[in-house]
Amino acid sequence: MKNIILILITTTIVSLSSTISKAQSGAIEYTSIMKTLNYYLVGGTNNDFSMLEKAFHPNATMKFISDDDYKEVNAVQFFKNGIKPGPAQNREINILSIDVTGMAAQAKLAIKYETFTFYDYMNLLKIDDEWKIVSKIFYKSNN
C-alpha cells in the first residue's frame, strides 16, 4: 500500500511539473507569436515594409476573394508592391485570438478602418526557432 501511495505521489508531482513547464513554455510561445503578429500589424499601420516583412516567411501565401474571383499571391511581394512610405494609417489593430499546438499556430486579427474591417487569419510555423506567418487569408467586412 505504501508503494502505491508513493507511486501516486510521484506521478502527481511529475504530472504537475510537466503542466507548469508547459504553461511556462506556452507563455513564451504566445509572446513570440505576438511579436511576429505585431511586426505585421505595426509595420502595416506605419507603412514600414521592412518591419512588416519580418513577420512573413519568404514563401508565405496570401489567398483571398476579389471581385468574386479566388486570388493567390506571394504575401511578401504583395506588401512590397503595395506599401508606400508615408504617415501612419488611421486604423485600429487587434489580435482577437491565438491558438498554438506544438510548432504550429493560428491567429485571428482585426484591422478596423472608418468604413470597413479586415479580418485576417494567419497560419504560423516555428521555423529555425522563430515564428513566421506562412499563409494568410482574409475577409473585408463593411462596417
N, C-alpha and C positions, 0 to 999 in steps of 0.2 A: 504494500500500500504506500509506503514511504517513497519507493521508486516511482510509482505512478504520479504522486504529487510532485516530486522533483522534476519529472519529465514535463508535466503540465506547466509548472512554473517556468522552466527553461524555455519551453515552446512559446509561452506567453511573452517572455522577455525578448526572445529573438523576433517574434512577430511584431511587437511594439517597436523595437529598434528599427526594423525594416520599414514600418509605417512612418516613423519620424524621419528616417533617411529619405524616403520617397517624397515626403512633404517638403523637406528642405530642398531636394534637387528639383522638385516641381516648381517651387517658388523661383529658383534660379532660372529654370526654363521659361517661365512666364515673363520674367524680367527681360531675358534675352529676346524673346519673341516681341515684346512690346517695344524694345529698342529698334528692332528691324521694322516694325509697323510704323513707328514714329519717323524713321528715315523717309518712308513713303509719304506719310501724311504731312509732316512739317516741310519736307523738301518740296512737295507739290504746292502747299499753301504759299511758300516763299519763292516759288518759281526757281528753285535751286536743283537743277538736274543732277549735279554731282552728289548731292545728298540723297536724292530720291533713288539714284542708281544703286547705292549701297544696299538697298532693300532687296534687289532682284538678283536671281541667278541670271547669267548672260543669255541662257536659252529659255527664259521664262516666257510663257504664252499668255495672251490676253484674248479671251473669247467673249463675244457679245452679239447682240442682235441690233442691227441698224437698218432702218427703212425696211423692216420685215425680212431682212437677209441675215444669215449667220456669217459672222466675220471671225477670223482668227489671225492674230498678228504677233510678232515678237514684241513683248511689253517694253523692253529697254529701248528698242528702235522707235516705237510709237511715242514714248515720252521724250526721247531725244529730239525727235522732229517737232513735237508739239509744245514743249516748254520753252518759253522765251523769257530772258531776264526782265524783271520789272518789279513794281511794287507788289507786296503780298496780296493774295486774293482774299476777298471778304467772304469767308465761309467758316462754318462750324464743323470741327472734326471730332469723331467719337469712335472708340473701339467698343463695339457692342458685346462681343464675346470672343473667347479663345478656347479652343478645345485641343488638348495635347494627348497623344498616345505615342510613347517612345520617341522616335526621331521624326515623327510626322505631326503636323498641326494644321488647324484650320481656324481662320479668324473672320468675323463679320464686322465690317466698318460702315459708318455712315458719314457722308460728306454733304453737308446741307448748305445750299446756296439760297438766295432770297426766293427764287421761284421753283426750284427743283432740288431733289436729293439723289445722290448716287449711293447705292448700296453695293459695296464691294465684298466679294467672298474670296479670300486669299487662301491658297494652299501653300504651306511651307514645309521644307525639309531641313533637317540639321545636316549640313554639308561641311566637312572639314572644321567641325566644332563651331559653326556659325549657322544661325537660322537665316534662310533665304526664301523669298517668295518664288515659287516655281510655276505657279499659274494663278490667274485672276479671271473671275467672271464678274459681271456687274449688271445692275439694273438701274435705269434712270426713272425716278418717280416724280411726277409733277406735284408740287405742294398744294 
